[in-house]
Amino acid sequence: MTSSALLDRALVEEATKKSGLIWVRGEGPARALWHVWVDGAAHVVGDGPGEQPLPGLADGSVAEVTVRSKDKGGRVVAWTAAVSELAAGSEAWEAAVAELKGKRLNAPDAETMTGRWARECRVLRLTPRDATTAHPDGSLAAPPLPTPVTTRHPVPAALPRLLLKRRKR
């Protein structure tokens, strides 16, 4: 392996480990996914009730991963990943889930979460391929994805005054 390839691999690993979110594009638009880095690859869990959606990511497919800076939010590195689904209960699945469990925020069923993941979710391993991909020259800005989530009511008129009073104290 050349020194350039080793530096690329080190950049991918360090940037991905430090970032809280990665942008992953399989078939369809890119999505922000929380992840953990275990044994040389990023791991994500989803496609179950209350978990992040993983559309367009299938076992044996390829995905484009963009890593953002935790401090500034800008692109640090982009890399191509081989996607593989881990079998529930396997040694690799157990290692990934042990790390994922510690990073899962606000889980309603923290005690039984890993059992639910085994029954109802998919754990995917995103393994970096040979090299990083070049940064595009232009912006990657895109309109937000459609969602059924809406704001129910307008912001109450008194809310800005209440918030300002708390800051003054």
QUIJO-V140098 format. One record per helix or strand. SS is the DSSP state (@ for helix, = for strand). FROM is the first residue (numbers start at 0). LEN is the number of residues. If there is no record, write none. Layout:
BEGIN
SS&FROM&LEN + SS&FROM&LEN
END
This chain:
BEGIN
@&2&16 + =&20&5 + =&30&4 + =&35&3 + =&40&6 + =&61&7 + =&74&11 + @&90&13 + @&112&8 + =&121&12 + @&158&10
END
